[in-house]
Amino acid sequence: MIADIVSRLTEEDAEVIQLMGDGVDPHLYKPTRDDMIRLTNADIVFYNGLMLEGKMQELLARDSSSQKFIAVTKDIPQQNLLGGEIHADPHVWMDVRLWKIALSTMTEELCRKLPQHTDKIRDRFKKLEIEFDALHSYGLKAIESIPIDESGAEMTFTAIKRTAEAARIYRTSSPKRNVMIVVFTDEVGNDQDKADDTTKLCAMLGIPVYVVGVPAPFGLAEVRMKYVEFDPKYDQEEQWVVIEQGPETLYPEVVRVRSGRFADDAIDSGFGPFSLSKLCADTGGIYFRVHPNSGARGRVTDAMTAPLSSRLRHFFDPDVMRAYQPDYVSQAKLKEEIASNRAKAALVEAARKTVVEPMESPETVFPRKDEGSLKALLGEAQKAAARLQPKLDVLYELLKSGLPDREKLREKRWQAGYDLALGRVLAVKVRTDAYNLMLAQASLGMNFKNPKSDTWKLEPSDQVKVGSATEKLATQATELLTRVVNDHEGTPWALLAAEELRTPLGYEWTETFTDTNGVKPMAGNNANVPNARADDKKKMLGPPKPKRDPKRL
């Protein structure tokens, strides 16, 4: 491309030698002895820059002071490059506007080197500039001409199957051709029921499928995507749209426990959606997970999440996650494997249950006006625990049934999944039981140590002191969660286990003074806090821009 532009700018006024031929990968190119001689004898050398030429760029950049070696991308503003200053995308010719800047750079450098031909070079530049503008306009019109599918349905597997059918002739006729299918998608697809048939066809024809897609959220089918309208005619306010990008496994393997700081956070699973990932694995292709924040190793905020990207709060090292790959086997085989191990069967069955919801903001402050009122408060607070305990007991007994086969688990994924599930359910159960038992103890009567105290407060504690049975379960929960953290470092399971361990399992009573018989402050404006000033002039705002349904775009 560079040689073509230089040739058209100089025509018969200079000899242009193209060092890298068509089809040569500039990243891997190594100059031969003859190439080095040509570089030495050349009056001026143009190269792309931005590390496109790999290690050869070090050689070219060494002699930059002589103004002989020119990076055609040197005048492109940094803010216009994809990937930022450190890892800027060198493929700038994909954007005609940027390549036009490179054209201008080559023109100016040629005029400097061939001053006697300046007028002719500039005339040729103007003709090329017109061609570049026409090409850019053509590209925009072509994109705008694509009709918007307002159905909101993505028939991913149908499209792949039809493509394979169309390519059948190249795989079955002589001479036989190699065929691959490359898919770009940001969703699983609304036709996953066709995944098996599509996989069988592609495998039978020997067509590998490669998918460039999104990471699946850990243990979830849906995740929220940050949508910002791309058409300025419409409202530019960001929206968070629910989109299907998972799960990463055929059967559920994650027991949803809403506790800790990450209760509502979707996190990266380390893999793509199961149906598409299995399609790639079974046909000899690869699923490439793509997300702007995939390199982040801390919590990703809403502001950090790029438009049209899913809200995933944490990402994990692919090298670590490789050992936790899901079982990309047939449904029948996976069913058989799960049925043969009680720990796997218990985990899948428990993961099918509803989300575990711990007590929401349990009451922890109990003023004692008199013994009767205190007992009434304690009794009312116990109702929240009483409603939750039966559900937790059922889930705990289900997971506990898998313990005899826990040590038979050989896959790290199943080990981490089972231990985390049982550990988290136990942790919530212990906190609930401990809360209930502490209230029951208080209802039997407690005496303040300080005669001025009039209120009991229930504070979180690392010590569980409500009976040996609950204490034993607390020890088991801690051991399970600690094992997940230690044995599966750098994984989603370890992240959630570490967070669960941050929250104490027990409670302890403390006493304080709250003046239970005191006069409460009156509502109103007696505290001399000024009222909000009335807006005596109505602000004139323009009509709001219309919104479109993102799911139908």
N, C-alpha and C positions, 0 to 999 in steps of 0.2 A: 504493500500500500504506500509506504514511504517512497520507494523507488518509482512507483507509478506517478506520484504527484511531482517529484523532482524532475522526472523525464518530461512531463507535460509543461512544467514551468520553464525548462531550459531548451527543449526540443533539440535543434541541431547545434546549439551554442555550447554544449558541454557533453562529455561522455559520462554516462551514468552506469555504474556497475552495481548490480544487486548481489549482496554478499550471501544473504539467506534466501534460498529458493522457495518455491511454493511448497507448502506442506511441512516445512521445517518448524519444529517447536523451538521458539526463541528462548524459552526457559532452559532448555537442555543443550543449546547450540554451543559447540566448541570450535573456535577458529582453527583452520589448518595452517600449515606453513605458508601456502600461497595466499591465504586470506590475510595473514599478518603482513605479507609484502604489499598487498593491495592497500591495506590500511595505512601503511607507512608512506606509500607513494601518492595517496589521495590528497587533493587540495582541501577538501572538506568532507566530513563524514556525518551523515544524519542517522540517528537512532531514536527509538521510541522513548526510552527512559522509564522512570517509575518502576525500575527493577524488572521490566518485562524481559530484558536480555539476560537476567540472572547474573551469574558471576562475571560474565563478559562486561557488564556495565562498570565493574570496578576498574577494568582496563581502560574503558572509554573515558571514564570520569577522571582518571589520573592526569590526563593532559588537557583538562578543561581550560586552563589559563591561556593556551595557544589559540583558542577559539576555532580550533579545527574540528573538534568533536562536538556536535550539537544535538542535544536532546530536544526533539520537536515538541515535547509536552512542557517545556520549561516555563512558558508564559501563561499556562492555564492557571487561573486563580485557585488557590488551595481549597477554598470553600466550595468550589464547583466539582471537586473530585469525590468520588464515592470511597468510603472507607477511612477518611481522615488523613492526617498528615503522615502517620507512621506506616500504615498499610494501605496506601491509596491504590485504587483499582487502576491498573495500567491500560485496560482495554478501552481507551477513550474514544476510539473510532466508532464505537457503538452509539455514541451521541454526536450527531452531525454538527451540533453547535460547538462542541469542544474540538472536534477534528478541524473545524474551520479556523479555530485559533492556531492549531498546529500548522495549517496551511499558511497562515499569515507569518508565522515564525520562519518557516522554510523560505518563504518569499523574501523576507527582509535579509536573511542570512545569505541567500544567493545574490541579492543586489549588492551586498557588502563585498562578496567574493568576486563578483563579475560586474563591476561598475559600468563597463562598456556596454552591457546588455540590459541595463536597468529598465529602460522604457519598455522593451519587449517582454521582460519578465513580469512587469506590473500589468501589462495588457493581458497576458495569459492568466495572471492571478484573477483579474476581474471576471474573465470567462468562467474560470473554475468556481469562483465565488457564487456566480449565478446558478451553476449546476448544483452546488452544495445547498443553496437556499431552496431550489426546486425539489431536491431530494428530501429535505426536511419537511417541506409542505406536503409532499406526497405521503411521507410516513404518518404525519398527523391525520391527514384525511383518511388514510387506510385504517388507522386505529378507530377513528370516529365513525367509520362506516360499519364497524362490527356491531350488529344489533345486540341490545342488552336482553339477556334472558331473565325475564321477570318471574319465572316459576319458582326460583330459589332452590330448585333441586339440582344436585350434582350426581350425574350418573357415571361415576368414575369407572366402575368395573364393566359397564356396558360399552363405554368408549374403548377400553382396552381390548375387550373381546372382539369388537367390530374391527379394530385395527389389526388384530391377529388374524382374523378371517380374511381380511383384504390382503394380508402378506402371505397367506398360505401358499399361493402359487410360487412364490420365490423360494419356499422351503421344500416344495414337493416336485418341482419341475427341474429339468436339467438345462443348464448348469445350476446346481443348488446355490443359493445366495445366503450369506449370513444376515440375519435380521435382529435388531433389538428395538424394544419400545421404551421410550423415555417419557415419563409422566411428570407434570408439574401440577401440584394441587395443594390447597390449604385446608381440605376437609377429608374425612374418611370416604364420603360418598353415601348417597341415599339408597344404593342398590347392593348392599353388602351380601344380600342373599344370593347374588350371582358370583361371589368371590371364588367359590370352589370350582364352578364350571369354567370360569375364566382362567384359573390357575391350571387346571387339567389341560385345557386347550393349548396354552402357551408352553407348558412343559412338554406336551406331546409333539408340538411343532419345533421344539428346541429354540424358542424365542425368549431370551432373558428380558425381564422387565426391570427397569431402573426407575425409581421414584424419587423425585426431589420434593419433599413434603415437610410437614410440621411435626414437632415432637408431640407425643401423646401425653396428656396430663396423668400424673401418677394415680392409678386406680380410679380414674374418672372417664366418663364418656364425653362430657361437655366441659367447656371452659369459656371464659369471656374473652372476646377479642376487642382490641382498641380500634374503633372505627372513626376515621376523620374523613368527611366528605371530600372527594377529589375534585369535584366540580364546584368552582367558586360561586356559581349561581345559587347553591344551596347552603344551608346552615353549616358552618365550619366547626361547631361545637362538638367535642369528642363524645362518642357514645360507646357503651360497653355492651357488645352484642354476644348472646350465647351462641356458640358454634360447636359442632361435633367434631372432635379431633382425637378421640380415644374410644375405648381404653387400649392399653398396650398388651392385654392378655385376652384369651378367648373366654375364660371363666373369671369371675371376680376373685381377686386374691388379697384385697385390702379391706379390712374392717374399718369403716369410717367412724372415727371418734372425734367429736368436736370439743377438744380441750386444748388449752395452751394458747400461745400467741398466734400459732399458725392454724387455728381451728378452721378458718374459712379460706385458707390459701390453697390454690392449685400450684403444684410443683412439677418439675420435669420428671418424667419416668425414665429417661435415658434411652427411650426407644420410640419408634413410630407407632401409629395405630396398628393393631394386630393384623387385621385383614390385609392391608397393603404390605406390611412387613413380611408376612408369611408368603404372599404372592411373590415378592422379590426373592426370598430365601428359596422357595421351591422351584423357581425358574432359573436360578443361577445369577440373579441380578443383585442389586444393592439398594437399600432404602437410605437416602441421604437426608438426615434431619437438619432443617434450616430454621434458625431463629436469630434475630439480631442480638439477643442477649445471651446466647448460648455460651459465650466465653466468660460471663459474669460468675464470680464465686462468692458473692454476698447476696443479700436480699435485694431483689429488683423491685423498685417502686413503680407506681403508675406513670410518673413523669419519665422514668427511664425506658418504659415500654414503648417501642416504636409503633406508629400507626399501622394498622392491618396486621398486628402481631398479637398473639395470645398473652393473657396475663398469667405468666408463670413466675412465681416469686423466687424460686431457687433452681439452679442448674448444676449438673454433675459431670465430672470428668469422664469422657467416653472410654478412656483406657481402663478406668476402674469399673465402669458399668458393663463392660464387655463380658465379665464373668457372671452377670445376672440376666443373661438373655432369656426371654420367655420361651416356652416350649412351642416351637414352630412345627407341630406335628398335626396329623389329622384329628378331627374331633373324636372319632372312635378310639384312636390310640390314647388321646389325652384322657378321655373318660375312663379308660381301663387303668391308666396309671394312677389317677386320682382315687379310684375305687380300691386300689390295692394298698393304699396307705391311709391310715385313719387320721393322721395329722393333716395331710393334704385335703382329705374329704371334709374334715371339720373346719378347716380354714375357708374353703370355698363356700360351704353352707353358711358359715357365720358371716362371710362377706356379702352374701345375698340378703342378709337381714337389713332392716332400716338403720339409719345413722344413729350412733350412740350419742344421745344428748345428755351431758352431765347436768346437774342442778344449775339452773340459771340464776346467778346472783343470790345464793342462799343467804338467809338472814343470819347475821353474826353479832348483832348488838341487841342486848336484852335488858332494858331498864327494869329495875325492881321497885315498883311503887309499893307493892305488897306481894305476899306469897301467891295469892290467887291469880293476880294479873300476870305474874312471871310464868306460872305454870301454863296459863292460857297462851302466852306468846310462844313458849317452848313447844307446846302441843301443835300449834298452827304451823310452826317451822318444820316439824317432823313430817308433815303431810307430803312435802315435796320429795323427801327421801323415800317415803313409803311408796309413792307412785313409781319411782324409778327402780327401786330394788328388785322387783320381780323380773323386769326386763333384763337387768344385768345378770341376775342369777341364771336365767335361761341361756344367755350368751356365754357366760363363764362355763357352765356345765357342758355346753356343746364343744367349746374349744378344749376343755379339759379331757374330753373323750379321745382326743388325738394324742395325748401325751405318751401313751405306750409306744407309738410309732415315731415319735419325734426324732430319736437318735438314728432311725433308719433313713432319714432324709439325707440325700447326698448333694442335691443341688443347692447352691448358696442362696438362690432366690427364694426357694421354699423354706429354707432354714430361717432366713431373715423375716419372711412374711409371717410365718407361724409364731415365732418368738415375739415379734412386735405386736401382733394381734392379741395374743394371750396377755402379754405384759401391759398393754394399754387398757384392755378391758378390766384386768385385775386392779390396775391403778384407780380407775374410776369407781370400781366396786368398793375398794378399800376406803376411798375418800367418802363415798356415800354412806357406807356402813359406820365409819368412824364418826361422821357428823351426827348420824341418828343416835348412836350409842352415847355420844357426849351429851346430847340434849336429854336423853333418857336419864343419865346420871344426874344432870342438873335438876331435873324435875323431882328427884328424891330429896333435894335440899342441899344447898351449899352456903357457907358462911364467909362473909367478907373478912379479909385480914385487916384492912384499913377501915376504921369506923366511918370515915368520910365517904367511902365508895357507895355508889347506889346503882351501878350498872355492870353487868357481865358482858365480856367481849370474847368471842371465839376466834382465836388467831391460828393461822396455819402453822404446823409444826412438823419437823422431821421425825419426831417420835410418835409412834402409834401406841397409845396406852389405853386400849378399850377391851382388852381380852386377848388371850393367847391365839384364838382362831384367826382373828383379824390381823394380829401381829404377824402370824405365819404367812398369810396371804400377802401382806405388805413386803415381807422379805422376798417372797417368790417374785412379786412384780418387779422389785428393784433388781434382782438378779437377772431376770429375763431381759429387761430394758438395757441393763449395763452390758450384757453379752452382745446385744445387737449393736450397741455403740462401739464396742471393742472389736468385734469380729467383722463388721461390715462398714468400716470407716469410709466416709466420702460417698455414701449412698442415701437415697430418700429414706430408707428404713432407719438408718443411724440418725439422720436429722430429726425425724419425728420422735425417736426414742429419747434422744438427748433433751428435746423440748419437754417431753413428758416427765423426765427426771427433775426438771427445774421446779416443778410444782410439788410442794410437800404433800405427803400422803395422810398425815395426821393433823390433829388439832389440840390446842390447849386453851384453858380458860384463863383470862386475865380480868382484872377489875379496874374500874375507873369511875370518875364522878362526872355525871352529865346533868345534874340538877333536875331530876325527874319531876319535881314539884314546882319548878320555876315557871315564870311567865314567859310565854313565847313572844318573840318580836311581832309587832303588828304589821300587817301588810299595808301597802300604800307608799306614800312619799314622805313619811315622817323622819326618814334617815337622811334627809337633805340630799338625796341623789336626784339630780335634775332630770326631769322628763325629757324624752326625745323632742327636739325642736321640730315644730310642724313645718313641712315644706310648703311655703306660701306661693310657690310658683311651679306649676306642673311642668315637668321636663317633657320636651317634645322629642319623641323617639320615632325613628322611621319604622315602617312595618318589618316584622321579623322575616328572615329568609325562610323559604319552605324547607321541609325535611323530607327525605326519602327513606323508605324502609330498607335498611342495609341488607337484610336477608333476601331481598328480591333483586339485588344488583349482581 
